[in-house]
């Protein structure tokens, strides 16, 4: 993308910077929710203007996050990556400023010490590697790549059975395995005093999200437990991309019940700009409040 699309939030002593590769992609809601259409988005006026277009399309983004603690430099997911061939044309042969953007927020690739993978889909692992002289090499050679053991085992099952979302393994995952940079972890896991990974299964079997806490302030990076804020209003509606649909619905509801008091900044891995807000009650469900009062420290 470009540095003007980088956004940074402060949570106590922690800085979280959004690094965008596909910004504000508009598509039919049916892509995400079976039978979804403009009338579904229109039921929730608070989705406009950030998350729904006047024509009734949903708006999503594809992005990753750099997390700076006083002692650590962490990537949460690594987005799509340049020079790839993927199933969806919009992701093919991308040429973005990802590396320049992370350097601009003070975290050049060589400074990253940890890569946290919420799950192992292609749009969350692409910049695990980059192409150099025709070969895929680790983008973050000084980092440990933390992967959920359950998530990796599920991916191996998908490979053996010819499942979806495995075509990226040779270029985005295998090279970091071959380089000996991967640590398999059990969730929950705490890689730093301010950072905790907690289980949010459903989108994949081993999916996790990232809780950040510092000086009494809290934030959470969702990963793909939700793709769009309409799922705050309709958490029990199955998502097309969720492998375990009933589990995913239950996970979303539990997440919203836990974070629905507005105490934490909720940063949606696919939420379009402004990307973050606070989950608050809205009748029998919830909504994402992105107003000025929802800012960190408000």
C-alpha positions in Angstrom: 0.0 0.0 0.0 1.7 3.2 1.2 2.8 4.8 4.4 -0.2 7.1 4.4 -2.4 4.1 5.1 -0.4 3.1 8.2 -2.3 3.7 11.5 -0.8 3.4 15.0 -2.6 2.9 18.3 -1.0 3.1 21.7 -2.1 0.7 24.5 -0.2 1.6 27.6 3.5 1.1 26.7 2.6 -0.9 23.6 2.3 0.5 20.0 0.3 -1.4 17.4 0.7 -0.3 13.8 -1.6 -1.4 10.9 0.2 -2.4 7.7 -2.3 -2.5 4.8 -2.0 -4.5 1.6 -5.5 -4.3 0.2 -7.4 -1.3 1.5 -11.2 -1.0 1.5 -12.1 -3.8 -0.9 -15.9 -3.7 -1.7 -17.7 -6.9 -2.5 -21.1 -8.5 -2.1 -22.0 -9.6 1.4 -22.8 -13.0 0.0 -19.1 -13.7 -0.4 -18.9 -13.8 3.4 -22.4 -14.8 4.5 -24.6 -17.2 2.5 -27.6 -15.3 1.1 -26.2 -12.0 2.3 -27.2 -8.9 0.4 -27.7 -5.1 0.7 -30.7 -5.5 2.9 -28.7 -7.1 5.6 -26.2 -4.2 5.7 -29.0 -1.7 5.6 -30.5 -3.2 8.9 -27.5 -1.7 10.7 -27.0 2.0 9.9 -23.9 2.1 12.1 -22.0 0.1 9.4 -22.0 3.2 7.1 -19.9 4.8 5.9 -16.8 2.8 6.9 -18.0 -0.8 6.5 -20.8 -0.6 3.9 -21.1 1.3 0.6 -24.1 3.3 -0.4 -24.7 0.6 -3.0 -25.0 -2.0 -0.3 -21.7 -3.8 -0.6 -19.5 -4.7 2.4 -16.1 -3.2 2.7 -13.1 -5.2 4.1 -9.3 -4.8 4.1 -6.3 -7.2 4.2 -3.7 -6.1 6.7 -1.2 -7.2 9.3 0.1 -5.6 12.5 3.4 -4.6 14.0 3.4 -4.6 17.8 6.2 -2.8 19.6 6.5 -3.5 23.3 9.3 -1.9 25.4 11.5 -5.0 24.7 10.0 -6.8 21.7 9.3 -6.2 18.0 6.4 -8.5 16.9 4.6 -9.1 13.6 1.0 -10.4 14.1 0.3 -12.2 10.8 2.1 -11.3 7.6 -0.7 -10.6 5.1 -0.5 -11.7 1.4 2.9 -11.0 0.1 4.4 -9.9 -3.2 5.0 -12.1 -6.3 2.4 -14.7 -5.5 -0.1 -16.7 -7.6 -3.3 -17.2 -5.7 -6.8 -18.5 -6.3 -8.3 -15.0 -6.3 -7.0 -12.6 -9.0 -7.0 -9.6 -6.8 -4.1 -11.2 -4.8 -1.9 -12.2 -7.8 1.5 -10.7 -8.5 1.0 -8.0 -5.8 3.7 -5.3 -5.5 3.1 -3.5 -2.2 5.3 -1.3 0.1 4.9 -3.7 3.0 8.7 -3.8 3.8 9.0 -0.1 3.5 5.9 0.5 5.7 7.2 -1.7 8.6 10.5 0.1 8.4 8.7 3.4 8.5 7.2 2.6 11.9 10.6 1.7 13.3 10.5 -2.1 12.7 12.6 -3.1 9.6 12.4 -6.7 8.8 15.7 -7.6 10.5 14.5 -6.1 13.8 11.4 -8.3 14.1 12.1 -10.9 16.8 8.7 -12.8 16.7 6.1 -13.6 14.1 2.7 -14.6 15.6 0.4 -16.6 13.3 -3.2 -16.4 14.3 -3.8 -19.1 11.7 -2.1 -20.4 8.6 -4.2 -19.2 5.7 -2.6 -17.6 2.7 -3.7 -14.0 3.5 -2.1 -14.2 6.9 1.2 -15.8 6.1 2.4 -14.4 2.8 5.2 -12.1 4.1 6.6 -15.0 6.1 8.8 -15.1 3.1 10.0 -13.0 0.1 11.4 -14.0 -3.2 15.1 -13.4 -3.6 17.0 -14.6 -6.7 14.1 -16.8 -7.6 13.9 -18.5 -4.2 11.5 -18.1 -1.3 13.5 -17.1 1.8 12.3 -16.0 5.3 11.5 -12.3 5.4 12.3 -12.1 9.1 15.5 -14.1 9.6 16.0 -13.0 13.2 12.5 -13.9 14.3 10.9 -17.0 15.8 7.7 -17.9 13.9 5.1 -19.1 16.5 2.5 -21.5 15.1 -0.2 -23.2 17.0 0.6 -26.9 17.1 -3.1 -27.7 16.6 -3.3 -25.3 13.7 -0.3 -26.9 12.0 -1.7 -30.4 12.5 -5.0 -29.3 10.9 -3.1 -27.8 8.0 -1.2 -31.1 7.5 -4.6 -32.9 7.5 -5.9 -30.4 4.8 -2.8 -31.1 2.7 -3.3 -34.9 3.0 -7.0 -34.8 2.1 -6.7 -32.2 -0.7 -8.4 -29.5 1.3 -8.7 -25.8 0.5 -6.1 -23.1 1.4 -3.0 -25.2 1.0 -1.5 -23.9 -2.2 0.5 -21.3 -0.3 2.4 -23.8 1.8 5.4 -24.3 -0.5 6.1 -20.5 -0.8 4.9 -19.1 2.6 5.3 -21.8 5.2 7.7 -24.5 4.1 10.7 -22.2 3.7 10.5 -21.0 7.3 10.2 -24.6 8.4 13.2 -25.5 6.4 15.1 -22.6 7.9 14.4 -23.9 11.4 12.7 -20.7 12.5 9.3 -22.2 13.6 8.3 -22.9 17.2 5.1 -24.9 17.6 3.2 -23.7 20.6 0.1 -24.7 22.6 -2.6 -22.1 23.0 -3.0 -20.2 25.3 0.5 -18.9 25.1 2.2 -15.7 26.4 5.2 -14.7 24.3 5.7 -11.4 26.2 4.4 -9.9 29.4 2.0 -7.6 27.5 0.9 -10.2 24.9 -1.3 -13.3 25.3 -2.6 -15.6 22.6 -5.9 -17.2 23.4 -7.9 -19.8 21.5 -10.7 -18.7 19.2 -11.4 -21.8 17.1 -13.9 -22.1 14.3 -12.5 -20.3 11.3 -9.8 -23.0 11.6 -9.4 -25.6 14.3 -6.4 -24.0 15.9 -7.2 -20.3 15.3 -6.2 -17.9 18.0 -6.5 -14.2 18.7 -4.1 -11.7 20.4 -4.8 -9.9 23.6 -2.6 -6.9 24.5 -2.6 -5.4 28.0 -0.4 -2.6 29.4 -0.9 0.0 32.1 -4.5 -0.8 32.6 -5.4 -0.5 28.9 -6.4 -3.4 26.7 -6.7 -4.3 23.0 -7.3 -7.5 21.0 -6.4 -8.3 17.4 -9.1 -10.6 16.2 -7.6 -12.6 13.4 -10.4 -14.2 11.5 -12.9 -14.9 14.3 -14.7 -12.1 12.5 -14.2 -10.7 9.0 -16.6 -7.8 9.1 -18.4 -5.8 11.8 -21.8 -7.1 10.8 -20.8 -10.2 12.6 -21.0 -8.2 15.9 -24.7 -7.9 15.1 -25.2 -11.4 13.8 -22.6 -13.6 15.5 -24.7 -16.8 15.1 -24.9 -16.5 11.3 -22.4 -19.0 9.7 -19.6 -17.6 7.7 -18.7 -19.1 4.4 -15.0 -19.2 5.2 -15.3 -20.9 8.6 -14.2 -24.5 8.5 -16.1 -25.4 11.7 -19.2 -23.2 11.3 -21.0 -24.1 14.6 -17.8 -23.7 16.6 -17.1 -20.3 14.9 -20.5 -19.0 15.8 -20.1 -20.1 19.4 -16.6 -18.5 19.5 -17.9 -15.2 18.1 -20.7 -15.0 20.7 -18.4 -15.9 23.5 -15.9 -13.3 22.3 -18.6 -10.6 22.1 -20.0 -11.5 25.5 -16.4 -11.2 26.9 -15.5 -7.9 25.2 -18.9 -6.3 24.9 -18.3 -4.0 27.8 -16.2 -1.7 25.7 -13.1 -2.1 27.9 -10.8 -3.2 25.1 -9.9 -1.7 21.7 -11.0 -4.4 19.2 -8.8 -4.4 16.1 -10.3 -6.4 13.3 -7.8 -8.1 11.0 -10.1 -7.5 8.1 -12.0 -4.5 9.3 -11.8 -1.6 6.9 -10.5 1.8 8.0 -10.7 2.9 10.8 -10.1 -0.8 11.6 -10.5 -0.5 15.4 -13.3 0.3 17.8 -15.0 -0.9 21.0 -17.7 -3.6 21.1 -20.8 -2.3 22.8 -24.3 -3.7 23.4 -26.9 -3.0 20.8 -30.2 -4.5 21.8 -29.8 -8.3 22.0 -26.6 -8.2 20.0 -23.6 -5.8 19.7 -22.1 -3.2 17.4 -18.6 -1.8 16.8 -18.3 1.8 18.1 -15.7 3.7 16.1 -16.6 7.2 17.3 -14.1 9.5 18.9 -15.0 8.4 22.4 -13.9 4.8 21.4 -10.3 5.8 21.0 -7.6 4.3 23.3 -7.7 6.0 26.7 -11.1 7.6 26.1 
